[in-house]
Amino acid sequence: MKKREMSLMKMMASVLSATAVALCVFSAPLYAQASRRGDYGANLNIAIYQYDDARSKQIAAVTPLNQTVSNAEEEIELMTRTFGLEELKLRHLRAVGLREGEGFTDSQPMNERQLTFIITPREVTREGVKFDFTVRYAEQTLLEAKEVRANNYETVMLKGGRGDFGVREFIGPNGTEQVPEKRSLLVTITPTIIPTRGLQNRPSDISRPTDKFGSIVRLKENDIFVMPAVLVRVPPKFVVGSLPKGSITLEAVITPEGNVTNVRVLDSPDSAFNPRVIEAFRQYHFKPAVLNGQPTYATYRETIIFSKSGPL
């Protein structure tokens, strides 16, 4: 009887040991996957260009670039040389840090109408991101890309449609002047994958609802907040030859009427340039922020890039 009990105990111990090993083998990848989900976010650098598709070579809807560069000037040179694109011109830059599933909407006035894009990271892992990206201009969808994959620090190029958002520059009686022109859309997106706690330029950093005194209003779970959209940008004016290098970041409170108040400089290469930049920022006009369907006060952060060698 004792021999039989000992035999059963050995058999049970063997089964339990095998089960434990199996659990370790099968649960480890699942645990690793679970620990990655939500632990990482994406700092996304988004550059919007126009180009002349009629004179350019044909390109695919989604194309990974063979290298990632540090600024728009280098990126224009790379895409022109590699893909035969003609008359590439940078129109808008945006850097935003997003968690998985967190959508972001941004807009830029072009030829007195709004060009708006929406980006949503659908999946973020340590290796890369899968995202949706849509661009609309004057009630027309110029680009709609679903589940685009980009590895960490890999740049992907998205081809869009044609629209009247383009500009052509020429030398006129008032110096360099611009006229509207039909052009095609081109977008590059470069993700940098980092732990969510290190994300920069979160949507809540770019804009948050406030009261009329500028104090932050805490959003409730069911609140719906839409950040302000720039309708009019006024470039700062400097003496010829004194243009600053790099960029200046400002923050202000936007009123329910779309006006700019309480401007402050967050980052500047030289404080001597700040007064002219503040003066220009105060002349911006916005479509105001909306909280639960009503115009509201809100902060807005703006980075003005002065030199082409500025970071994307």
Backbone bond lengths (Angstrom), bond angles and torsions (degrees), N, CA, C in turn:
res aa  C-N    CA-C-N  psi(-1)  N-CA   C-N-CA  omega(-1)  CA-C   N-CA-C  phi
1 M - - - 1.461 - - 1.517 110.32 -
2 K 1.295 115.32 -43.85 1.453 119.62 179.15 1.518 111.20 -64.25
3 K 1.352 116.36 -39.62 1.469 119.53 179.18 1.527 110.23 -62.40
4 R 1.376 115.48 -39.74 1.466 119.42 -179.78 1.528 111.04 -66.13
5 E 1.379 116.09 -41.66 1.469 119.63 178.98 1.520 110.70 -64.03
6 M 1.325 117.02 -41.10 1.462 120.58 179.79 1.520 110.69 -64.78
7 S 1.330 115.61 -38.23 1.469 119.75 178.88 1.519 110.91 -64.71
8 L 1.382 115.91 -42.23 1.459 119.41 178.77 1.523 111.09 -64.81
9 M 1.341 116.42 -41.06 1.465 120.32 179.91 1.521 111.19 -63.43
10 K 1.344 117.49 -40.33 1.464 120.47 178.30 1.519 110.95 -64.19
11 M 1.361 115.12 -39.92 1.459 120.08 -179.01 1.538 110.02 -65.52
12 M 1.364 116.25 -43.25 1.460 120.04 179.57 1.531 111.23 -64.83
13 A 1.311 116.31 -39.81 1.464 120.34 178.69 1.513 110.59 -62.87
14 S 1.355 114.72 -39.23 1.462 118.89 179.10 1.516 111.41 -65.25
15 V 1.354 115.58 -42.00 1.468 120.26 179.10 1.525 110.76 -64.46
16 L 1.349 116.81 -45.46 1.461 120.91 179.36 1.521 111.54 -61.59
17 S 1.344 115.23 -40.02 1.465 118.84 178.98 1.516 111.37 -64.36
18 A 1.334 116.76 -43.20 1.465 121.19 178.95 1.516 110.95 -64.65
19 T 1.364 114.60 -39.21 1.475 118.39 179.31 1.517 110.84 -64.05
20 A 1.341 116.27 -41.84 1.461 120.59 179.90 1.516 110.81 -62.29
21 V 1.350 116.42 -42.44 1.461 120.47 178.48 1.526 110.01 -62.83
22 A 1.353 115.20 -43.58 1.464 119.49 -179.41 1.522 110.65 -62.23
23 L 1.357 116.36 -41.89 1.457 119.69 179.31 1.518 111.06 -62.12
24 C 1.337 116.59 -40.09 1.459 120.35 178.90 1.523 110.60 -64.22
25 V 1.357 114.87 -43.84 1.458 119.55 -177.29 1.511 111.27 -64.81
26 F 1.360 117.05 -46.22 1.457 120.27 -173.41 1.526 112.95 -83.99
27 S 1.337 118.49 -28.19 1.455 119.36 -176.48 1.511 112.44 -86.03
28 A 1.342 118.17 -22.65 1.455 119.83 -177.11 1.520 112.57 -59.15
29 P 1.361 118.16 -50.57 1.464 117.07 178.49 1.514 112.46 -62.88
30 L 1.357 116.25 -37.41 1.458 119.42 -179.90 1.514 110.25 -65.07
31 Y 1.321 116.95 -41.24 1.450 120.79 179.19 1.525 110.72 -65.88
32 A 1.356 115.10 -41.71 1.456 118.74 179.24 1.518 110.88 -62.48
33 Q 1.343 116.22 -40.71 1.451 120.11 178.99 1.530 110.80 -65.44
34 A 1.338 115.91 -41.86 1.459 119.78 -179.95 1.520 110.97 -64.64
35 S 1.325 116.92 -36.72 1.447 119.72 -178.69 1.524 111.51 -71.65
36 R 1.359 116.91 -27.32 1.457 119.42 178.28 1.517 111.60 -76.30
37 R 1.319 117.53 -36.15 1.447 120.94 -174.54 1.530 110.12 -65.17
38 G 1.317 116.42 118.84 1.450 121.25 -179.75 1.515 114.18 87.64
39 D 1.352 117.61 -13.59 1.454 119.99 179.58 1.521 111.89 -78.97
40 Y 1.336 116.60 -22.91 1.453 121.06 -175.53 1.528 110.95 -117.10
41 G 1.320 115.04 147.74 1.450 122.03 173.80 1.514 108.80 -128.27
42 A 1.331 116.00 179.44 1.462 120.77 -176.82 1.522 109.92 -126.16
43 N 1.331 116.35 122.95 1.455 121.07 164.76 1.523 106.70 -83.05
44 L 1.328 117.21 115.93 1.459 122.41 -172.52 1.527 110.39 -109.93
45 N 1.322 116.12 123.27 1.458 121.42 173.25 1.524 107.90 -100.12
46 I 1.328 116.81 117.98 1.464 123.18 -174.10 1.524 108.46 -116.72
47 A 1.330 116.45 123.01 1.464 121.65 178.05 1.521 108.84 -120.49
48 I 1.335 116.16 129.25 1.461 121.82 -179.12 1.523 108.41 -110.47
49 Y 1.342 115.63 126.11 1.452 122.69 -177.79 1.525 110.58 -122.17
50 Q 1.313 115.60 160.78 1.453 122.24 165.18 1.530 107.40 -113.95
51 Y 1.347 116.81 152.82 1.464 119.30 174.87 1.523 109.35 -154.49
52 D 1.326 116.20 164.65 1.458 122.97 -178.92 1.524 108.40 -92.26
53 D 1.329 116.88 97.50 1.468 120.15 -177.13 1.521 112.29 -70.86
54 A 1.340 118.28 -25.95 1.464 120.75 -178.58 1.525 111.58 -66.39
55 R 1.317 117.07 -30.92 1.467 121.20 -178.69 1.519 112.33 -101.80
56 S 1.329 117.86 0.12 1.456 121.56 -176.62 1.523 111.53 -102.04
57 K 1.321 115.82 161.81 1.455 121.07 173.06 1.525 109.57 -71.46
58 Q 1.324 116.62 154.63 1.458 121.46 178.94 1.524 110.17 -71.55
59 I 1.315 116.11 140.83 1.461 121.47 178.46 1.526 109.06 -129.86
60 A 1.337 115.51 160.45 1.465 121.07 179.70 1.526 110.15 -74.76
61 A 1.333 115.09 164.20 1.463 120.40 179.58 1.524 111.45 -63.35
62 V 1.340 116.58 -38.09 1.466 122.38 178.41 1.519 108.22 -131.81
63 T 1.333 116.78 125.10 1.465 121.20 -177.40 1.521 110.14 -137.79
64 P 1.344 118.42 118.29 1.471 119.53 172.66 1.535 109.41 -71.30
65 L 1.321 117.00 137.00 1.457 120.16 175.02 1.522 109.43 -80.62
66 N 1.327 115.78 150.93 1.461 118.81 -177.91 1.519 112.65 -79.18
67 Q 1.329 117.45 -4.83 1.461 120.76 173.69 1.520 108.92 -157.75
68 T 1.328 114.99 158.92 1.458 121.93 176.54 1.514 108.09 -111.07
69 V 1.340 116.38 129.55 1.452 120.86 -176.74 1.522 109.68 -108.10
70 S 1.333 116.28 176.36 1.467 119.92 -171.04 1.517 114.18 -100.42
71 N 1.345 118.56 -8.54 1.465 118.85 -178.34 1.516 110.32 -154.66
72 A 1.329 115.06 167.26 1.463 121.20 -174.36 1.527 111.97 -66.54
73 E 1.319 117.53 -37.41 1.459 120.12 -179.42 1.526 111.05 -60.61
74 E 1.337 116.65 -44.47 1.462 120.41 178.46 1.522 111.17 -67.08
75 E 1.340 116.61 -35.72 1.461 120.10 -179.60 1.529 110.72 -67.54
76 I 1.327 116.76 -40.61 1.468 120.54 176.49 1.526 110.22 -60.81
77 E 1.318 116.67 -44.88 1.462 120.68 179.74 1.523 111.15 -62.63
78 L 1.335 116.72 -41.16 1.465 121.39 -179.85 1.528 111.26 -64.58
79 M 1.334 117.95 -47.54 1.460 120.92 -177.36 1.528 111.88 -69.73
80 T 1.332 116.13 -35.27 1.466 119.40 176.95 1.523 110.67 -64.40
81 R 1.332 116.06 -46.47 1.462 120.85 -177.56 1.521 112.04 -70.10
82 T 1.322 117.86 -40.70 1.468 121.62 -173.43 1.524 112.30 -80.42
83 F 1.335 117.81 -39.28 1.465 120.79 -170.93 1.531 113.94 -114.88
84 G 1.319 117.42 1.18 1.451 119.88 177.78 1.519 113.34 66.14
85 L 1.337 117.54 37.13 1.460 121.51 179.81 1.526 109.55 -87.26
86 E 1.330 115.74 138.34 1.458 121.00 -174.85 1.532 111.27 -109.90
87 E 1.322 114.64 142.75 1.461 123.80 174.92 1.531 112.86 54.76
88 L 1.316 115.17 46.16 1.463 120.35 173.73 1.524 109.73 -67.99
89 K 1.329 115.82 134.32 1.457 120.34 178.76 1.523 109.35 -141.51
90 L 1.319 116.71 128.35 1.465 121.48 177.78 1.520 110.24 -71.62
91 R 1.347 116.86 133.78 1.458 121.28 179.92 1.526 113.55 -117.21
92 H 1.330 117.38 -28.95 1.469 118.04 -175.95 1.525 109.09 -162.06
93 L 1.322 115.45 142.16 1.464 122.90 175.18 1.517 109.23 -124.47
94 R 1.318 116.24 141.91 1.464 120.37 174.38 1.516 108.80 -148.17
95 A 1.325 116.38 130.48 1.457 122.80 171.90 1.521 107.52 -112.89
96 V 1.333 117.05 128.62 1.455 120.62 -178.01 1.525 108.80 -145.61
97 G 1.328 116.50 142.53 1.457 122.02 178.18 1.517 110.29 -106.62
98 L 1.339 117.37 122.47 1.459 121.33 -173.81 1.522 112.00 -129.19
99 R 1.321 114.67 146.36 1.462 121.83 170.61 1.527 109.53 -85.64
100 E 1.322 115.24 167.78 1.460 120.08 175.96 1.524 110.44 -60.45
101 G 1.344 116.24 129.81 1.455 121.72 178.40 1.512 115.32 82.00
102 E 1.343 118.00 -1.82 1.459 121.89 -178.23 1.526 109.76 -93.08
103 G 1.326 117.21 113.07 1.450 121.29 -179.39 1.521 112.15 -83.79
104 F 1.325 115.74 156.52 1.466 121.71 178.85 1.517 109.26 -142.14
105 T 1.348 116.18 134.23 1.457 122.46 179.17 1.523 109.25 -117.94
106 D 1.330 116.42 133.70 1.458 121.17 178.00 1.526 108.24 -135.74
107 S 1.320 116.58 154.33 1.465 119.91 179.61 1.516 110.10 -140.63
108 Q 1.326 114.65 154.14 1.451 122.06 -179.47 1.524 108.62 -143.52
109 P 1.339 118.26 125.75 1.463 118.68 178.39 1.516 111.43 -69.50
110 M 1.327 116.74 131.53 1.457 122.78 176.98 1.517 108.47 -138.10
111 N 1.333 116.00 117.93 1.465 121.87 -178.86 1.533 111.36 54.55
112 E 1.336 115.01 45.18 1.459 123.48 174.94 1.523 113.84 68.11
113 R 1.318 117.28 14.58 1.454 121.64 173.07 1.524 108.78 -131.93
114 Q 1.325 115.19 162.93 1.456 119.19 -175.11 1.529 111.59 -94.37
115 L 1.324 115.59 129.04 1.457 121.51 166.51 1.521 106.56 -98.82
116 T 1.327 116.68 121.74 1.468 122.40 -173.91 1.521 110.05 -122.67
117 F 1.327 115.99 135.77 1.470 118.80 173.63 1.517 110.23 -125.60
118 I 1.326 114.70 152.64 1.465 123.04 176.15 1.523 107.63 -127.88
119 I 1.318 116.80 128.22 1.467 121.09 176.47 1.524 108.89 -126.42
120 T 1.339 115.45 136.25 1.461 121.65 -179.79 1.527 109.41 -137.15
121 P 1.341 118.60 113.48 1.474 119.95 173.67 1.531 109.62 -71.44
122 R 1.312 117.54 114.90 1.460 121.33 -179.49 1.523 112.27 -82.65
123 E 1.305 116.37 -29.01 1.469 120.57 -179.59 1.517 108.35 -150.60
124 V 1.333 116.84 129.13 1.457 121.67 178.43 1.526 108.49 -128.54
125 T 1.324 116.33 121.23 1.455 121.95 173.53 1.526 108.36 -124.80
126 R 1.296 115.91 177.55 1.458 120.01 179.66 1.523 111.52 -62.93
127 E 1.337 116.60 -25.37 1.462 120.86 -176.01 1.528 113.33 -85.58
128 G 1.348 117.76 -26.78 1.459 118.77 -176.61 1.512 112.32 173.34
129 V 1.338 115.47 -164.66 1.456 121.60 -175.06 1.520 109.98 -138.22
130 K 1.326 116.20 147.91 1.458 123.21 171.03 1.520 106.20 -118.35
131 F 1.353 117.67 125.33 1.454 119.75 -171.82 1.525 111.51 -138.22
132 D 1.352 114.73 160.41 1.465 123.17 169.94 1.519 107.81 -106.13
133 F 1.340 116.12 145.49 1.458 120.02 -177.91 1.524 109.53 -145.46
134 T 1.347 116.33 127.08 1.460 121.94 -179.12 1.524 109.84 -131.60
135 V 1.339 116.27 139.07 1.462 121.88 176.61 1.525 108.48 -127.12
136 R 1.350 115.83 132.56 1.460 121.84 175.98 1.520 109.23 -126.80
137 Y 1.343 114.52 145.90 1.459 120.41 176.06 1.525 108.41 -143.20
138 A 1.333 115.47 124.70 1.466 121.46 178.01 1.529 111.13 50.87
139 E 1.335 116.14 50.27 1.469 123.33 177.57 1.529 113.19 67.04
140 Q 1.322 117.51 14.07 1.458 121.50 178.99 1.528 109.33 -117.04
141 T 1.341 117.01 132.42 1.454 120.86 176.18 1.515 109.44 -82.24
142 L 1.337 116.27 115.41 1.460 121.03 -178.96 1.518 112.49 -93.74
143 L 1.320 117.39 -22.47 1.461 120.46 -177.23 1.520 108.68 -156.52
144 E 1.323 116.09 133.05 1.468 121.29 175.28 1.520 108.13 -143.83
145 A 1.317 116.03 103.10 1.460 122.37 -177.36 1.519 109.39 -116.75
146 K 1.322 116.50 132.32 1.460 122.16 -177.94 1.531 110.59 -115.05
147 E 1.322 115.43 136.85 1.461 123.44 172.73 1.530 112.36 52.17
148 V 1.319 115.69 48.42 1.464 121.27 174.95 1.525 108.52 -76.92
149 R 1.310 116.45 133.60 1.466 120.74 -179.58 1.521 110.19 -103.51
150 A 1.334 115.63 136.68 1.460 121.89 174.72 1.514 108.27 -141.48
151 N 1.319 116.40 129.39 1.455 120.55 177.64 1.528 110.42 -73.91
152 N 1.307 115.10 164.89 1.456 120.57 177.44 1.524 110.41 -54.54
153 Y 1.324 116.41 123.73 1.455 124.74 178.53 1.529 112.36 62.49
154 E 1.316 116.73 29.80 1.463 121.77 173.20 1.532 108.63 -107.66
155 T 1.310 117.73 135.89 1.460 121.79 179.20 1.522 109.99 -96.10
156 V 1.345 116.29 129.55 1.458 120.84 173.70 1.527 108.60 -113.70
157 M 1.333 114.78 143.24 1.462 122.13 -178.95 1.520 108.45 -108.91
158 L 1.344 116.79 128.74 1.458 122.68 -178.82 1.528 109.30 -113.86
159 K 1.312 115.64 128.64 1.464 120.93 179.12 1.523 109.89 -92.48
160 G 1.338 116.46 130.57 1.454 121.48 178.17 1.511 112.27 -113.11
161 G 1.334 116.11 -173.51 1.449 121.79 -178.58 1.515 112.83 -89.54
162 R 1.335 114.92 -175.96 1.459 121.71 -178.73 1.526 110.23 -94.22
163 G 1.329 115.86 150.53 1.456 121.17 178.36 1.510 110.87 -163.27
164 D 1.330 116.05 172.43 1.462 121.71 -178.56 1.522 112.40 -87.10
165 F 1.318 117.49 24.50 1.460 121.29 179.99 1.521 112.37 -84.36
166 G 1.326 118.09 -10.86 1.462 121.39 -175.04 1.525 113.04 -71.94
167 V 1.329 115.97 161.85 1.460 122.02 174.94 1.528 108.83 -132.60
168 R 1.324 114.29 148.91 1.463 121.16 173.77 1.516 107.55 -121.51
169 E 1.319 116.37 133.09 1.461 121.25 -178.87 1.529 110.58 -100.10
170 F 1.320 115.87 143.82 1.458 121.09 175.66 1.524 108.38 -151.25
171 I 1.306 116.09 161.95 1.455 121.90 178.84 1.517 108.56 -90.62
172 G 1.337 116.21 117.92 1.457 121.95 -179.23 1.503 111.27 -121.66
173 P 1.317 117.08 -168.20 1.479 120.62 -178.76 1.525 112.94 -64.22
174 N 1.331 116.63 -22.01 1.464 120.69 179.62 1.526 112.34 -103.87
175 G 1.330 116.51 22.50 1.464 120.34 -178.12 1.517 110.69 92.07
176 T 1.322 117.07 -143.44 1.460 121.42 179.01 1.525 109.57 -74.55
177 E 1.318 117.14 119.57 1.453 122.31 -179.15 1.520 109.83 -120.05
178 Q 1.320 116.16 164.22 1.457 121.99 -177.93 1.521 110.41 -129.46
179 V 1.329 114.99 145.54 1.463 120.84 173.26 1.522 107.89 -131.31
180 P 1.343 118.57 147.92 1.470 120.83 178.35 1.522 111.54 -62.52
181 E 1.321 114.75 149.34 1.471 120.14 179.88 1.526 109.28 -155.36
182 K 1.313 116.23 144.94 1.468 120.02 177.51 1.527 109.19 -74.47
183 R 1.319 115.99 127.55 1.459 121.61 -179.27 1.529 109.45 -142.75
184 S 1.322 115.87 167.25 1.460 121.36 177.65 1.516 110.43 -98.04
185 L 1.318 114.41 152.36 1.464 122.21 -176.98 1.521 110.93 -91.76
186 L 1.323 115.27 140.02 1.458 121.98 174.12 1.517 107.71 -139.22
187 V 1.325 117.04 133.66 1.462 121.68 -177.00 1.519 109.09 -129.79
188 T 1.321 117.09 137.28 1.465 121.01 170.28 1.524 108.70 -117.55
189 I 1.329 115.48 140.96 1.463 122.19 -179.73 1.524 108.83 -132.18
190 T 1.324 115.33 126.60 1.467 121.02 -179.68 1.523 109.18 -124.08
191 P 1.344 118.38 114.57 1.469 119.90 178.01 1.530 112.08 -93.46
192 T 1.305 115.33 143.69 1.461 121.80 167.47 1.524 106.87 -119.65
193 I 1.331 116.59 118.24 1.463 121.68 -175.05 1.525 109.63 -89.33
194 I 1.324 116.08 125.56 1.460 121.41 179.62 1.522 108.83 -144.31
195 P 1.339 118.32 164.45 1.469 119.70 173.25 1.524 110.51 -57.39
196 T 1.319 116.95 144.28 1.464 121.42 -173.87 1.526 112.52 -57.14
197 R 1.326 117.59 -30.90 1.466 119.13 -177.91 1.529 111.78 -67.66
198 G 1.335 117.54 -17.01 1.458 120.78 -179.20 1.516 114.37 -100.02
199 L 1.337 118.23 6.21 1.461 120.78 -178.64 1.529 111.43 -61.63
200 Q 1.331 115.79 142.03 1.461 121.74 178.84 1.527 109.47 -114.86
201 N 1.327 115.84 156.45 1.468 121.78 179.93 1.522 111.71 53.83
202 R 1.331 115.49 47.59 1.454 119.05 173.68 1.525 109.95 -63.08
203 P 1.334 118.40 152.46 1.471 119.01 176.94 1.523 112.69 -51.59
204 S 1.339 117.12 -36.64 1.466 120.21 179.62 1.526 111.60 -70.30
205 D 1.352 117.42 -20.29 1.465 120.25 174.58 1.529 110.33 -78.90
206 I 1.333 116.60 -37.00 1.464 121.01 -177.94 1.517 110.73 -71.05
207 S 1.340 117.43 -41.98 1.469 119.55 -179.04 1.517 110.47 -154.69
208 R 1.356 115.12 137.65 1.465 121.99 177.16 1.523 108.56 -142.57
209 P 1.327 119.07 147.01 1.459 120.27 177.80 1.533 110.73 -70.22
210 T 1.331 115.89 144.66 1.464 121.32 178.71 1.532 109.13 -135.27
211 D 1.332 115.85 172.70 1.455 119.69 167.93 1.532 107.98 -90.57
212 K 1.330 118.23 -176.39 1.460 120.78 -174.78 1.524 113.07 -69.25
213 F 1.343 116.56 -13.04 1.453 120.27 177.78 1.526 112.38 -94.42
214 G 1.332 116.14 -1.82 1.456 120.32 179.22 1.506 114.65 91.94
215 S 1.338 118.07 2.73 1.472 120.81 177.70 1.528 109.72 -76.94
216 I 1.327 115.73 137.66 1.459 121.11 -175.43 1.529 110.82 -65.65
217 V 1.325 115.69 134.66 1.460 122.59 174.56 1.528 108.15 -96.90
218 R 1.317 116.64 122.71 1.461 120.52 -178.93 1.526 109.91 -76.91
219 L 1.321 115.44 128.35 1.456 120.11 -179.57 1.519 110.94 -79.02
220 K 1.335 115.82 138.91 1.452 121.26 173.57 1.526 109.70 -87.56
221 E 1.299 115.90 169.53 1.465 120.40 -172.71 1.522 112.30 -58.23
222 N 1.322 118.24 -38.35 1.465 121.46 -175.72 1.524 113.76 -97.35
223 D 1.338 117.88 4.87 1.454 120.55 178.67 1.529 110.89 -69.62
224 I 1.322 116.27 144.58 1.460 121.90 176.75 1.525 107.92 -118.85
225 F 1.342 115.82 115.38 1.464 121.79 -177.09 1.520 109.62 -117.11
226 V 1.338 116.49 129.56 1.462 122.96 175.61 1.521 107.91 -117.33
227 M 1.335 116.63 121.61 1.455 121.05 -174.52 1.526 111.75 -68.96
228 P 1.346 117.78 160.24 1.472 120.55 178.75 1.527 111.07 -63.02
229 A 1.341 115.79 155.36 1.464 121.90 176.72 1.519 108.29 -123.87
230 V 1.334 116.41 132.44 1.461 121.11 -178.63 1.533 109.97 -70.92
231 L 1.334 115.84 127.31 1.465 121.67 174.81 1.523 111.42 -102.23
232 V 1.324 116.52 -36.84 1.465 121.58 -179.29 1.520 108.57 -134.62
233 R 1.341 116.94 123.00 1.458 122.09 172.41 1.525 108.81 -108.85
234 V 1.313 117.05 136.05 1.460 122.76 178.54 1.526 108.20 -116.30
235 P 1.339 118.08 116.88 1.471 119.30 -178.63 1.520 110.94 -71.50
236 P 1.335 117.71 143.16 1.470 119.90 175.92 1.519 110.69 -67.82
237 K 1.324 116.63 148.30 1.464 122.13 -178.35 1.526 109.81 -107.37
238 F 1.346 114.16 128.22 1.455 120.58 179.67 1.522 109.49 -126.61
239 V 1.307 115.17 159.07 1.456 120.51 174.08 1.524 108.56 -65.18
240 V 1.337 116.55 139.72 1.463 121.14 -179.48 1.522 109.98 -54.20
241 G 1.332 115.32 130.28 1.465 120.97 179.41 1.510 114.40 89.58
242 S 1.358 117.25 -3.20 1.478 119.40 -177.88 1.529 111.86 -112.68
243 L 1.338 117.35 21.60 1.458 120.34 -177.88 1.523 110.80 -64.68
244 P 1.329 118.52 130.81 1.468 120.49 179.36 1.532 111.39 -64.56
245 K 1.304 115.89 159.07 1.460 122.05 174.79 1.518 109.01 -102.08
246 G 1.336 116.09 139.30 1.463 119.92 178.68 1.516 111.61 91.94
247 S 1.317 117.43 -134.74 1.465 121.02 -173.08 1.530 110.55 -149.40
248 I 1.339 114.70 159.78 1.454 122.21 174.64 1.527 108.20 -124.74
249 T 1.326 117.11 132.99 1.463 122.30 178.36 1.518 109.51 -109.78
250 L 1.347 114.86 128.19 1.459 121.44 -179.58 1.515 109.60 -123.56
251 E 1.323 114.83 160.53 1.459 120.89 173.15 1.520 108.07 -137.28
252 A 1.339 116.10 143.41 1.459 120.77 179.89 1.517 108.68 -145.95
253 V 1.319 115.57 170.89 1.462 121.70 172.03 1.530 107.41 -102.30
254 I 1.331 115.77 129.49 1.459 122.07 178.75 1.529 107.94 -100.00
255 T 1.319 115.77 127.74 1.462 120.88 -176.51 1.530 110.95 -79.83
256 P 1.331 118.06 165.79 1.474 120.61 176.17 1.528 113.04 -61.94
257 E 1.334 117.31 -14.27 1.466 120.83 175.57 1.524 112.03 -91.43
258 G 1.329 116.89 -3.65 1.461 120.84 178.82 1.506 114.79 89.59
259 N 1.331 117.77 13.73 1.459 121.65 179.71 1.530 111.21 -93.94
260 V 1.335 115.81 163.43 1.466 122.29 -174.90 1.523 109.61 -105.92
261 T 1.337 116.31 128.24 1.468 121.52 176.87 1.529 108.92 -137.12
262 N 1.326 115.26 167.27 1.477 122.09 173.78 1.530 112.68 52.36
263 V 1.319 116.32 52.52 1.470 120.45 -179.64 1.519 109.89 -76.39
264 R 1.316 115.57 136.98 1.470 120.57 172.38 1.523 109.53 -141.42
265 V 1.323 116.05 148.21 1.467 122.46 -178.93 1.523 108.87 -92.15
266 L 1.328 116.35 127.20 1.457 121.19 179.66 1.526 112.38 -95.76
267 D 1.341 115.94 -31.90 1.462 119.08 -177.80 1.522 108.42 -155.01
268 S 1.339 116.92 132.77 1.457 120.40 -177.45 1.521 110.04 -151.43
269 P 1.348 117.38 140.71 1.466 119.22 177.62 1.530 112.51 -74.03
270 D 1.355 116.44 -21.82 1.462 120.18 -178.21 1.530 108.07 -159.34
271 S 1.310 117.30 118.12 1.464 120.99 -175.97 1.530 112.67 -63.86
272 A 1.334 117.87 -16.98 1.460 120.58 179.31 1.530 111.37 -64.82
273 F 1.340 116.92 -24.88 1.462 120.86 -179.51 1.534 112.73 -86.77
274 N 1.321 117.18 -12.79 1.467 120.40 -171.97 1.528 114.45 -59.53
275 P 1.356 120.12 -44.58 1.465 118.78 -176.65 1.525 113.81 -56.98
276 R 1.324 118.43 -41.33 1.460 120.56 -179.39 1.531 111.69 -69.17
277 V 1.333 116.13 -35.59 1.460 119.57 178.37 1.522 110.54 -68.85
278 I 1.336 116.76 -41.80 1.468 121.14 177.60 1.527 110.38 -62.32
279 E 1.333 116.43 -42.11 1.460 120.66 179.20 1.531 111.05 -59.68
280 A 1.345 116.57 -41.86 1.467 120.23 178.95 1.524 111.14 -68.35
281 F 1.325 117.38 -41.82 1.466 121.41 -177.75 1.527 110.87 -63.36
282 R 1.325 116.97 -34.98 1.468 120.34 179.58 1.538 112.34 -66.66
283 Q 1.335 116.58 -17.26 1.458 120.19 179.52 1.530 112.48 -93.05
284 Y 1.338 117.67 -2.68 1.460 120.54 174.41 1.529 109.15 -61.13
285 H 1.326 115.28 154.20 1.465 119.28 171.18 1.526 108.33 -132.12
286 F 1.331 116.04 140.63 1.452 122.47 -171.93 1.523 112.41 -122.85
287 K 1.303 114.71 152.43 1.457 120.13 157.38 1.517 104.52 -78.03
288 P 1.331 118.65 118.72 1.473 119.52 -169.06 1.518 113.35 -65.63
289 A 1.331 113.90 161.45 1.466 119.98 174.02 1.526 109.35 -66.28
290 V 1.329 114.24 156.20 1.462 120.45 -179.85 1.529 108.69 -128.91
291 L 1.327 116.24 129.10 1.459 122.05 175.86 1.528 108.13 -120.26
292 N 1.335 114.29 114.78 1.470 120.91 -178.64 1.532 112.10 52.90
293 G 1.332 114.80 42.03 1.454 120.64 174.62 1.508 115.57 87.23
294 Q 1.343 118.80 -1.72 1.464 121.94 -177.27 1.530 110.39 -119.02
295 P 1.360 118.11 136.26 1.471 119.88 175.55 1.522 110.91 -56.98
296 T 1.332 115.82 141.57 1.460 119.49 -176.15 1.518 110.64 -145.14
297 Y 1.324 116.43 162.71 1.457 121.88 170.36 1.528 108.47 -69.06
298 A 1.344 116.15 145.88 1.468 119.89 177.89 1.519 109.15 -159.46
299 T 1.323 116.51 152.09 1.462 120.62 172.88 1.523 109.32 -77.54
300 Y 1.322 115.35 158.79 1.459 120.72 173.52 1.517 107.95 -149.05
301 R 1.335 116.02 129.72 1.460 121.61 -179.59 1.528 109.27 -106.40
302 E 1.316 115.78 130.32 1.467 121.98 -176.90 1.520 109.61 -127.69
303 T 1.333 116.80 131.78 1.461 121.91 173.72 1.515 108.50 -110.52
304 I 1.324 116.99 119.71 1.457 122.73 179.02 1.522 107.98 -100.78
305 I 1.339 115.69 118.89 1.453 121.86 -178.05 1.524 108.52 -97.59
306 F 1.331 116.83 124.94 1.459 120.94 -174.31 1.519 113.30 -96.40
307 S 1.313 117.92 -36.72 1.454 119.90 -175.24 1.511 110.17 -115.16
308 K 1.325 115.70 149.50 1.463 120.53 179.16 1.517 111.66 -64.81
309 S 1.317 116.63 -19.07 1.455 119.96 179.63 1.519 111.40 -84.33
310 G 1.337 117.36 3.79 1.456 120.46 176.57 1.497 111.19 -66.83
311 P 1.333 119.20 153.49 1.465 121.67 -177.18 1.511 111.80 -67.95
312 L 1.344 114.98 149.16 1.463 119.60 175.32 1.503 109.21 -70.25
